[in-house]
Amino acid sequence: MTYEERVKHNLEGLHAVSVGLCPGCEVCADAHGVSVEEFAALVEDCEVEDAPSFSWQWCDSCGSSLGGDRHAAHALDENDNIIHLDVCTACLMYLSYGEIPE
């Protein structure tokens, strides 16, 4: 299976996939120790940092099990619920710019 096929398979059923923090995400708010409402205000005011963190967890987008930075990403499910994703740097570039990793 190619990289693009893995991403398509792993993100099947999701739409509006985007990288970065999401003001309405409970996971992101919890990670910053604030309520969703407080987090939304921090994001709007650009007062919260969107920094990656090292992880051995699988990438939610391509499924890579290699350790590395994981970045926040989000999508909407079929009911338009916000789904938090942790994606590798290769997927950050692919989802943002369409760059396919080597």
N, C-alpha and C positions, 0 to 999 in steps of 0.2 A: 504494500500500500504506500502510495506517495505521501509526502508531507501534506499537500493540499487535501488529499482524500481523508487523511487522519483528522485534520482540522474540521472538515465538513462533517465527518461521521461524529466526532465528539461534540460538535455544536448543533447537531441536528435537533430541530424542534425549537431552537432559540432564534430570536430576531433582535435587531437593533443592538448588535454586539459592539461594544466600544471599550477602549482601554482608559484607565484613569479612575479617579475617585468618583463616587456617585452620591450626591447629597441625600438621597432617600434610602441608602443601603444600611441596614442594621449591622452587618458585619464590619463595615468600614467605621461606623460610629462606635461600635464596641471596641474596636482596635485602638481608637483614640480616646476611649474612656469618657464619652459624652453621649447624650441622647441623640436620636435621629434629628430632632429639631435643632439642637445646638450644633450638630455636625453640619447640617445644611447651611446654617448661618456662617460657620467657619469656612466652608467651601466657597460660598458666595463672596465672602470678604477676602478670599485668597490667603487665609491665615492657617491653613493646614498643609503639611508637606506630603506630597505623593512620592514617597521613597520606596524602592524595592527592598525586599528582605530575602536573605538566603534561605533556601529550603531544599530538602530532599524529597518533598512531596511531588507527585506527578503533576505535570502541567495539565490544567483543565482543558486546554485547547488542542494541543498536538499529542498529549499523552506521554511526553518524554519523561523518563524516570531519572535523568541525569540531574545531579544537584546543581543549583545555580540560583540566580536572582529570580524572584517571582514578583510580578507586578499585578496590581489590582486591575480587574476588568469586570465588565457587567454586561448582562443581556436581559432580555425580557422573555419569559416563557409564553406558552400558548394562552395563558390567562393574564398576560401583561404584568406578572409579578417580577420584581427585580431579583435576578439571580447573580450572586457574587461569584466571580471566577478568579483564580490565581493563575497567571500565564507566565511562561518563560520569556526571556528577552527576544528570542527569535519570533515568537508569536506576537509580542508587542509590536515588532517591526512589521510583521505580516498583516496584522489586523489594522495597524495605523496607516501603512504605506503600500501594502501589497507586495513587499519584498519577500521573495521566497528564499529561505536559508540554503546555503550550499550543503 
